[in-house]
Structures are given as C-alpha cells and as structure tokens.
Amino acid sequence: MNTEGEAGAPATGEEPQSAGQRCGLVAIVGKPNVGKSTLLNALVGQKISITSRKAQTTRHRITGVRTEGDTQFVFVDTPGFQTKHSSALNRSLNKTVTGVIGDVDVVLFVVEAGSFTLADAKVLALLKPGIPAILVANKLDMVHRREELAPWLRDMQQRHAFTEFMPLSAKQPKDIARLLEVCAKYLPAQPWWYSEDELTDRSERFMAGEMIREKLFRLTGDELPYTSTVVVDKFEEEPSPKFKRMVRIAATIVVERDNHKAMIIGEGGEKLKRIGTEARQELEQLFDAKVYLQMFVKVRSGWADDESRVRSFGYE
Ligand SMILES: Nc1nc2c(ncn2[C@@H]2O[C@H](COP(=O)(O)OP(=O)(O)OP(=O)(O)O)[C@@H](O)[C@H]2O)c(=O)[nH]1
C-alpha cells in the first residue's frame, strides 16, 4: 500500500543520475602467457592491452573500462608473475602484481584449462583471503578431452576457495558475455568512476609505446629477448590543414646487444620499416588521426638489471 509521507524516493521525481549504478575493480592475474591481455581486450571490447605469443608482453598495470547497462567494470591487467629470474625489471613487475591484488572487488585468476604449474601456484599464493576470486580456465578450445577437466576442476577447488569456476576461451564472445555477467555480481552499488564512453585511463603516449612494442615482439619472433623495450621520446599533436588530427611520434627501441639491434633493423632496414608501418596503421585507427612515426634503435647493455634505468624507462 502506498501512503503519503512514506520514506523512499525524493518527492520531486528527479532521480540522481547515479541511481542504480554499480562500479568496481576487477583484477586479472595469472602467470605469463595464459591469455590475460587477450581476456582484458575482449572484456573491454577493444584492443587496449597488447598481446603476443611471447611471454612477458605485459609490463604495466593497465586499466580498461567497460560500461554495460548499469554496471561499470574497471579492469586491471597485471604483468605475468615472474618467478624464474630476479632482475630489477622482474622485481618491479612482481611489485605491480602484489599491489593490484590487495585492493579490488573481485579477482580473475587465469590459468590454462587443465594445467596448474609451480608458476601458477606462486601467483595463487598472492590472492588475499576475503577478496572473491573466480577461476578462469582459459584456452578451453585447446582441451581436446573435456572429460579430463572435471577431476582437474575438483583439484582446483581444493587449492583455493574460488567463488566460481569458468572454463572458457577468451577468444569466444559468448564466453566473455557470460564472464561479464558473473563479474557484475561482485561489484558494489556506487556511482561510476568514468564516463560511459571511456575505455582506459592510459595516455595516448603510453598506448603508442605499447603498440610499437607489440609489433616489435610479433615481427621479431622468439629470437629477441623480452628485455628489449620501447621509449616514446616525443608525442606531439600538430595543427594540420589537411587532417582533422595529426600526431608526430618519435620512439626508441632499446635493446641489450648489438646483434639484437641488427635483428630489429633487418636487411636493408626492412624489418624496422615493417614494425613502424604496422604500428603507425594501428595507431591511426586508435587515435583517429594521421600519425607520423619516427623510430630509432639503441643499444644499452644491462638495462634490465639496473634499477634506475628500469625506472627511467617508465616501470614503477
Ligand atoms: N587457443 C587459444 N589461445 C589463446 C586464448 N587466449 C589467449 N590465447 C593466446 O595465448 C597467447 C598469450 O596471450 P596473452 O593475452 O598475450 O597472454 P598474457 O597472459 O597477457 O601474457 P603476458 O603478457 O606474458 O603476461 C597469445 O598467443 C594468445 O593469442 C584462447 O582462449 N585460446
């Protein structure tokens, strides 16, 4: 029965815009190469985190945002937890992972379906009690004997009090929609932090470096060690009578050895040219702008072991 004077919605009929909104942080964690970046891009619905077959592609905490109905998901991607080597670079990567997991609404713990290695166990040990964790068993398309998954899932249940088990493929849109629905349940009712059309809080300058790094890794294959990096020296928007937006970018690929430099430049400069062209094309699409990209390659031996250099190249 509705009687006058009852407590409830304001009598003016004007609901605050944030009424009914949900919003929260979803961390994506897992050892290198399990598909975290692929998953993040699919969850956000746009490529914002770079991926490659090479482990250790992701080096930064990246926030991706997706707003769907009343719910805003804020995703943080983390570098794969490094257990093998202990360089300054790896210590910095690991610090990012532990920092992210402690303070989120839900964690997606990503593993390859059917597999659990020591490296997975080390990441699992970082999960904090009290923060709900969903087991994302990725690359389900690679599991040919599905019946073997049931005992594996039971085994995973023993390892951690996961709140949900989601065998899926990050490349399957139906699976991603289902995962979003599940995540939504864990996000608190509160006003959104970002506007509806925002995808990431990373700068265009940062995205430029990431895209170049992705092309570098994709086009050099397995020969190039992951210690190579990209530094964006210049990122300038210039007025142009011809284009609605024009951006000039200069970037340096930093490698540890002369032979790595030769590998990147390629015969007659072909390889570097291809890296530049592919990165530029993708950036033009991402920025909706004409992009001029200049690239250099420099040798700085031992940079990944040098704390101050790791910091000067933008790692926390
Ligand atoms: N078959 C299959 N391959 C996948 C799937 N998800 C990701 N991959 C592939 O797995 C590889 C690694 O994916 P990434 O997304 O770069 O992995 P990551 O966990 O972010 O890796 P790091 O950056 O090293 O931490 C890529 O070659 C992806 O295409 C999947 O569902 N099925």
The ligand as an ORCA input file, in Angstrom:
! r2SCAN-3c Opt
* xyz 0 1
  N      43.850    -21.091    -28.346
  C      43.722    -20.029    -27.549
  N      44.740    -19.157    -27.434
  C      44.596    -18.088    -26.617
  C      43.394    -17.866    -25.883
  N      43.562    -16.742    -25.146
  C      44.805    -16.276    -25.427
  N      45.432    -17.075    -26.303
  C      46.791    -16.927    -26.866
  O      47.759    -17.064    -25.830
  C      48.892    -16.230    -26.101
  C      49.202    -15.342    -24.890
  O      48.149    -14.429    -24.720
  P      48.340    -13.040    -23.925
  O      46.990    -12.465    -23.839
  O      49.430    -12.212    -24.523
  O      48.843    -13.593    -22.520
  P      49.225    -12.829    -21.176
  O      48.789    -13.714    -20.071
  O      48.695    -11.446    -21.202
  O      50.797    -12.837    -21.285
  P      51.895    -11.904    -20.516
  O      51.788    -10.557    -21.142
  O      53.161    -12.606    -20.857
  O      51.593    -11.936    -19.068
  C      48.554    -15.447    -27.368
  O      49.139    -16.097    -28.480
  C      47.031    -15.539    -27.441
  O      46.529    -15.442    -28.766
  C      42.309    -18.829    -26.025
  O      41.238    -18.743    -25.425
  N      42.549    -19.880    -26.870
*
